[in-house]
Structures are given as structure tokens and as C-alpha cells.
Amino acid sequence: MSKQDSFETDSDTGDLNEIEQLDKEHVFGTWSYQKEVQPTQVVDADGVRFTDADGNDFIDFSSQLMCSNLGHSAEKVEEAIAEQASKVGYVAPSYTTEVRAKLGQKLAEVTPGDLSKTFFSTSGTEAVEAAIKIARFYTGKQKIISRYRSYHGATYGSISVTGDPRRLESEPGIPGTIKAPDPYAYGSTLDPMESLEYIDEMLELEGNTVAAVLVEPIVGSNGILVPPDEYLPRLKEIAHDHGALLICDEVMAGFGRTGEWFGCDVFDVEPDIMTMAKGLTGAYQPLGATIVNSEIAEHFDENMFCHGHTYAGHPVAVAAGLATIETYQEENLIERANEIGKYLGAQIDKLAEKHPSVGETRGVGLFRGIELTKHSEKRVPFGEREDKINPGSTVVDEVSATAYESGTYVANMINTLIIAPPLTITKDEIDEAINAIDVGLDVSDNAMKQ
Ligand SMILES: Cc1ncc(COP(=O)(O)O)c(C=O)c1O
């Protein structure tokens, strides 16, 4: 992988092959200083592995950008894409297709409670963008409260509600966005439940002007932050007490990653609006979705749903979505993620016992984080928030790069390794990847002594 997307794993700045050079010259590397971009050509991907142009195989321990939930050999999805492309490759959103209607029905079935009507787009960013507009249209209010340690997307609305440092270059952003503290016992001065009561006070002080509170139920790229069990139910209560909606951004946590269908299912909470992408098609096609409860849906019977895209409900993308959800169901992958996730958690905990530079391990199911520290007794991060937008690499990047040299791709962000393998991974493959991270963590252990 490249430094692109800031999930750097390869610190090697060696020679690029012809394709990689062409790419570097003509294609922007995302979220990067272009001179640092080192694109790695991937020529094959199979099961939980992918292969570079030199023939090196890597275990994909982060499902690329935490999205290839089915791994790289999901035949049913591959066939559905080919079949739909040859049958009806595209029609305008005012038409429908069997696959679009059935995917809408399927999402109503697998999402919690009364969530029932979906707007389809092409990315997580667009799913969040739609959620913001829907919340504003429905409530007639403008403000959105989100949290500092969050990522919700790259376009102006979604980056404005994003808390992480990638927002800063795009400020001032859209008006009416307010940031709240996070449930992050290890790294915040506030206790998680104190941070929640702070949101209550924010809502109180903002008066009746907040349309929605938007959260990742389990924070993904900002460090795999799992709140206490009572956090999300109480957040919904707090939001509703102040006439605000609860939006759960399930773009990363959704579709089995946590061992449940959705992150909010871990806490038995039904949001008013939910956003999805990534695992929705196992990343086989770009597809985003924003689902709302029936009360919000009915609001738009008499009020214009003033939103859309040329590719809303693109037939090939929704065909992939339908086949992906059927695969989760037919192969019991959600239950499997729950089971094998316990094994993964146990192996990660063993790493923590062995390596003093592991400060904290967090996570559920196949959604886990290893946060590093320079000091065994207290949190002294190797990677700071500003490193996300500064040039150069950190010790955390070096840990990932060393694991990569040992055959495992593991993403990292700021100070945490992000472990999110395909739901199809086996125990042997987990062991192999854990061994590579074990080698990587020697780098951070050694850096503690410097
Ligand atoms: C929670 C969350 N929301 C939204 C997004 C944006 O999705 P996309 O990159 O598909 O636009 C991401 C991407 O990582 C995400 O993790």
C-alpha cells in the first residue's frame, strides 16, 4: 500500500515500476503530500491476500480501507456484477430495477427496528452528506453535533462534521457544525460518561436549534473507540430529549465488522438515520446508503426530497450490494465474525502482554485497535493528531511497515494499528498476521528506549 489515505504501511521509497511511475505522475495520491506518494501496484487478490507486481503476497489484515469484508474472492458478488452489467448496466434513478427494490427491502430487514427507506449514493461521504440534509429538512433545524475523534467523509458537509485533523485544511466548512468530546477513557481528560453528559449540556445550551447528533457507534479510523454499554442508549435519550435526531454512521462499523450486523446493534440502539457504505458491497462496487425510520420517510411524502445523484441506485452497484448481503446471510458471516473475533481479541491481548509499547487494546468482533505508548505506565503517544496532516512518517508507520515486510498489511492511524480483517479469515491466517505484527511491535518497543 502507499502513503495514500494516510494508512501508510510501506516506508520503502525504492524504485517504482513503470505503472507505479505513470500513476504517480498522473494520479493524485489521496490525503498526501504528492512527493511522498509511493503507489504499489496490486496485480492479484485472492481470499484474504493480495499480491504486488513483484509477486509478494500480503495478508489483508485491514480489509484495505476496512471495507473488503468478504475478502477478495466473493464469487457470488462477482457474478452478480457481471450479470447486471450485461442485463441493464445503467438506468436513471427515476426508473427502478429488481436489484434496487430488493436491496431496499433487504436493508429494511437487516437494519434495526423501524429503519425502512433508503437513499442510495456511491460512497460513505455521500451517505453522510444525505443524512445531514435529511436531518435538516426533517427537523427544520440546522446544527449538527458530532465528535472530535471521528471521520465522516471528504466533501464539504461531511468533512465539516468530521472531527479528525483532515478537517482543518477545509475549514471554515459548512455553518452549524459543533464538536463534542469523545468516549475515550485512555486518551481524553474526560471519563466517557462525563463526555456524554457534556453533550447533554451542549444540547441544552444550544437551545432548540440542533437537528441531529451524529456519531460512529464504535469509532473506526480515529482509533477503534468502544464506548461503555450504557453510552449509546443514553445518547439517544439525550438527543431526543432535546428534539434532535440520532444519526449512526455505520460506514466502517457496519456489516458484520463488530460481530453484529451494525455497530449500534452491539448496544441495542435503533438510530433515526443510519449511514452505510464499505461493507455494503464488500467494496466490490462503490455504494453508499442512508436509511431512515418510517416517520422521517413519511415526512417526504408531502415535503420534497430535495436530493439526488445521476448514479443514485446504480444497478450494478446495488446488484453487488444485494449479493453481498445474501453472502453474509448464506455463509453466516456475521456470527462467524463474532466467534472468530474472540480468538482475534485473545491473540491481540497476548501481544499486549509481550510488548511494553502496547498501551491499550480495544475492540469487538473483527474490529480491533492496538494503541501504542512510549511509556508502560502512562499514555505517551508515538503518533500525534497533527502527524495525520504533517509530512513524514512516525514510529507507528514503521510498525506497520515492518509488519508489511513480514507479509501483513495492517493500517494505522495517528497512534493506533487498525485491525479489521475480512470476515472470512481463518485462525491460521490470524496467527500468521499476528506473528507479523509481533515483529513490527519490536520496533516500537525499541523506540521506547531511545
Ligand atoms: C465512519 C465513516 N464515515 C464515512 C466515511 C467516508 O466514506 P468514503 O470514504 O466511502 O467516502 C468513512 C471512511 O472511512 C468512515 O470511516
The ligand as an SDF file (V2000), in Angstrom:
LIG
                    3D

 16 16  0  0  0  0  0  0  0  0999 V2000
  -17.2830    6.2450    9.6200 C   0  0  0  0  0  0  0  0  0  0  0  0
  -17.0300    6.7190    8.2260 C   0  0  0  0  0  0  0  0  0  0  0  0
  -17.9010    7.5440    7.6460 N   0  0  0  0  0  0  0  0  0  0  0  0
  -17.7210    7.9880    6.3930 C   0  0  0  0  0  0  0  0  0  0  0  0
  -16.6100    7.6400    5.6720 C   0  0  0  0  0  0  0  0  0  0  0  0
  -16.4190    8.1440    4.2730 C   0  0  0  0  0  0  0  0  0  0  0  0
  -16.6070    7.0950    3.3750 O   0  0  0  0  0  0  0  0  0  0  0  0
  -15.9880    7.1470    1.8930 P   0  0  0  0  0  0  0  0  0  0  0  0
  -14.5220    7.1340    2.0330 O   0  0  0  0  0  0  0  0  0  0  0  0
  -16.5730    5.9190    1.2380 O   0  0  0  0  0  0  0  0  0  0  0  0
  -16.4990    8.3780    1.2490 O   0  0  0  0  0  0  0  0  0  0  0  0
  -15.6590    6.7850    6.2430 C   0  0  0  0  0  0  0  0  0  0  0  0
  -14.4450    6.3940    5.5000 C   0  0  0  0  0  0  0  0  0  0  0  0
  -13.5240    5.8210    6.0050 O   0  0  0  0  0  0  0  0  0  0  0  0
  -15.8740    6.3210    7.5550 C   0  0  0  0  0  0  0  0  0  0  0  0
  -14.9950    5.5080    8.1600 O   0  0  0  0  0  0  0  0  0  0  0  0
  1  2  1  0
  2  3  1  0
  2 15  2  0
  3  4  2  0
  4  5  1  0
  5  6  1  0
  5 12  2  0
  6  7  1  0
  7  8  1  0
  8  9  2  0
  8 10  1  0
  8 11  1  0
 12 13  1  0
 12 15  1  0
 13 14  2  0
 15 16  1  0
M  END
$$$$
